[in-house]
Amino acid sequence: MKSGRINRRRFVATTALTGVGLTAANYARAAGANEKIGVGFIGCGGRSGAHIHMVKKLIEAGEPLEIVALCDVYKPRANKKADGTSARIYLDHRDLLADPAVDVVCIATPDHHHAQQAIDAMRAGKDVYCEKPISHWRQFELTKELVRVARETKRVFQAGTQGLGDPVWRQAEQLVREGAIGQPVHAQCGYFRTGDWGERGMPIDDPNAKPGPDLLWEKFLGDSPKRPFDVSRFFRWRMYEDYAGGPVTDLFPHTLTPVVKVLGVKFPSVVVATGGIFRYPEREIPDTFNMLMDYPEKLTIAVLGTQANDYGVPDVFRGWDAALYFEGQNIVLQPVREANKEKRVIPTERQMAREGSAETFENHWRDFLRCVRTRETPQGNIELAYHVQTALQMGMLSLRHGKAVKFDAKKEEIVI
Ligand SMILES: NC(=O)c1ccc[n+]([C@@H]2O[C@H](COP(=O)([O-])OP(=O)(O)OC[C@H]3O[C@@H](n4cnc5c(N)ncnc54)[C@H](O)[C@@H]3O)[C@@H](O)[C@H]2O)c1
């Protein structure tokens, strides 16, 4: 057992007893640069496969990490992912969180579990890499609690919007901050793809699966409406609104997060959404979704998308003086006609992948691990994720209620 792990365990135990939150300085001592970090995975399906693969790659590259625990309400999946590791297996995430060998958790469960499991993890003293969306679209109060707990416990929280690992966003953010486009007034982005393979195409491991000691249906349901067991709901949860939201919460976190970061905005003042089930009638959630968001800074962000056609819209940031867009590896600054200035083309290391490439995914993990050690704030931090998630939840509520949804910034409340 590494001394770092022992130090940290003692420290967590002490803080749990005294009720005092972990402080940045203390934790930094406990998780020094060379001490092994024990990683636990909550949810052992498709996405966690990519995370486990990444962690193994980082271990091979010399990162002091160890996969120590895996949790899934469907034991065969946890068993499969445990292959080649000496990880302990749990069916209830709270048991994994009680495992002192777990220093950080990676949460890749269905959307409706993210916030509660992240809260439980941070309260147990663990740092969290949490898949997007950080909560389900009906969980705004829980989202606020998640933010409160992250602030109080000072745990590192990295949302799974790995495209942020693309260095082009930092460059664009810097240019906008320096005034390269003048006062930002309008931005557009989108997520277009063909096929609902992300929903209807999810694998059904066992069509005869039934609740029992190796399949905890009640734990799968969590705080969602109580329903009798259903194989499709269990394995293809993305098709159902109890557990998912469609493009707005599944895909738009990728597209909107960097845009919000570049513009430096927080909560929108009003959101209007349109869309619906235009192409794939077997699902409950929309396949086509469009959002217009106005921000108090007097700027609009438009996010467009459908799963019926993958011909996309380019990301564009428009200011009073110039537009910023991307052309191949370059950032282009196109002045408004009246400015009478030259177009500027700025080379970048742009990865050109909406959800990020293998490199941006690795960057995102490395950023998380660096922050676990230094107690700095990661790029996909909770405040950014909160602002984005609030806008996305407002979008979903706007579509469902068929009206514009406002945000009361003073009370931090969504007003329908
Ligand atoms: N960042 C990305 O690019 C990206 C890509 C794919 C998925 N995701 C996100 O990852 C999450 C998981 O997606 P997926 O495709 O892996 O789904 P999945 O169904 O393949 O995996 C989810 C796993 O969680 C398990 N589970 C359900 N309830 C649980 C609970 N209460 N405790 C523990 N385990 C539980 C399920 O049995 C299943 O094995 C989603 O929220 C999705 O949005 C992100």
The ligand as an SDF file (V2000), in Angstrom:
LIG
                    3D

 44 48  0  0  0  0  0  0  0  0999 V2000
  -18.3550   12.4170  -23.1760 N   0  0  0  0  0  0  0  0  0  0  0  0
  -18.7620   11.6610  -24.1700 C   0  0  0  0  0  0  0  0  0  0  0  0
  -18.3240   11.8100  -25.3180 O   0  0  0  0  0  0  0  0  0  0  0  0
  -19.7660   10.5790  -23.8930 C   0  0  0  0  0  0  0  0  0  0  0  0
  -19.9300    9.5290  -24.8160 C   0  0  0  0  0  0  0  0  0  0  0  0
  -20.8540    8.5390  -24.5060 C   0  0  0  0  0  0  0  0  0  0  0  0
  -21.5770    8.6110  -23.3270 C   0  0  0  0  0  0  0  0  0  0  0  0
  -21.4010    9.6350  -22.4570 N   0  0  0  0  0  0  0  0  0  0  0  0
  -22.1770    9.7260  -21.2180 C   0  0  0  0  0  0  0  0  0  0  0  0
  -21.8580    8.6130  -20.3920 O   0  0  0  0  0  0  0  0  0  0  0  0
  -23.0060    8.1800  -19.6940 C   0  0  0  0  0  0  0  0  0  0  0  0
  -23.1390    6.6730  -19.8700 C   0  0  0  0  0  0  0  0  0  0  0  0
  -23.4130    6.3970  -21.2240 O   0  0  0  0  0  0  0  0  0  0  0  0
  -23.1500    4.9420  -21.8350 P   0  0  0  0  0  0  0  0  0  0  0  0
  -23.2820    5.0720  -23.2890 O   0  0  0  0  0  0  0  0  0  0  0  0
  -21.8980    4.3750  -21.2630 O   0  0  0  0  0  0  0  0  0  0  0  0
  -24.4040    4.1320  -21.2600 O   0  0  0  0  0  0  0  0  0  0  0  0
  -24.4570    2.5810  -20.9350 P   0  0  0  0  0  0  0  0  0  0  0  0
  -25.8830    2.1960  -20.7660 O   0  0  0  0  0  0  0  0  0  0  0  0
  -23.6280    1.8320  -21.9210 O   0  0  0  0  0  0  0  0  0  0  0  0
  -23.7140    2.4800  -19.5250 O   0  0  0  0  0  0  0  0  0  0  0  0
  -24.3170    2.9120  -18.3380 C   0  0  0  0  0  0  0  0  0  0  0  0
  -24.0540    1.8500  -17.2700 C   0  0  0  0  0  0  0  0  0  0  0  0
  -24.5070    2.3470  -16.0150 O   0  0  0  0  0  0  0  0  0  0  0  0
  -25.1090    1.2680  -15.3140 C   0  0  0  0  0  0  0  0  0  0  0  0
  -25.9830    1.8340  -14.2740 N   0  0  0  0  0  0  0  0  0  0  0  0
  -27.2790    2.2280  -14.3760 C   0  0  0  0  0  0  0  0  0  0  0  0
  -27.6950    2.7370  -13.2020 N   0  0  0  0  0  0  0  0  0  0  0  0
  -26.6430    2.6480  -12.3480 C   0  0  0  0  0  0  0  0  0  0  0  0
  -26.4520    2.9990  -10.9730 C   0  0  0  0  0  0  0  0  0  0  0  0
  -27.4440    3.5430  -10.2450 N   0  0  0  0  0  0  0  0  0  0  0  0
  -25.2480    2.7380  -10.4080 N   0  0  0  0  0  0  0  0  0  0  0  0
  -24.2510    2.1510  -11.1220 C   0  0  0  0  0  0  0  0  0  0  0  0
  -24.3770    1.7770  -12.4250 N   0  0  0  0  0  0  0  0  0  0  0  0
  -25.5590    2.0560  -13.0190 C   0  0  0  0  0  0  0  0  0  0  0  0
  -25.8220    0.4660  -16.3880 C   0  0  0  0  0  0  0  0  0  0  0  0
  -26.0970   -0.8500  -15.9800 O   0  0  0  0  0  0  0  0  0  0  0  0
  -24.8230    0.5300  -17.5420 C   0  0  0  0  0  0  0  0  0  0  0  0
  -23.9150   -0.5430  -17.5390 O   0  0  0  0  0  0  0  0  0  0  0  0
  -24.1830    8.9740  -20.2420 C   0  0  0  0  0  0  0  0  0  0  0  0
  -24.6280    9.9150  -19.3120 O   0  0  0  0  0  0  0  0  0  0  0  0
  -23.6600    9.6320  -21.4850 C   0  0  0  0  0  0  0  0  0  0  0  0
  -24.1980   10.9300  -21.6840 O   0  0  0  0  0  0  0  0  0  0  0  0
  -20.4960   10.6030  -22.7270 C   0  0  0  0  0  0  0  0  0  0  0  0
  1  2  1  0
  2  3  2  0
  2  4  1  0
  4  5  1  0
  4 44  2  0
  5  6  2  0
  6  7  1  0
  7  8  2  0
  8  9  1  0
  8 44  1  0
  9 10  1  0
  9 42  1  0
 10 11  1  0
 11 12  1  0
 11 40  1  0
 12 13  1  0
 13 14  1  0
 14 15  2  0
 14 16  1  0
 14 17  1  0
 17 18  1  0
 18 19  2  0
 18 20  1  0
 18 21  1  0
 21 22  1  0
 22 23  1  0
 23 24  1  0
 23 38  1  0
 24 25  1  0
 25 26  1  0
 25 36  1  0
 26 27  1  0
 26 35  1  0
 27 28  2  0
 28 29  1  0
 29 30  1  0
 29 35  2  0
 30 31  1  0
 30 32  2  0
 32 33  1  0
 33 34  2  0
 34 35  1  0
 36 37  1  0
 36 38  1  0
 38 39  1  0
 40 41  1  0
 40 42  1  0
 42 43  1  0
M  CHG  2   8   1  16  -1
M  END
$$$$
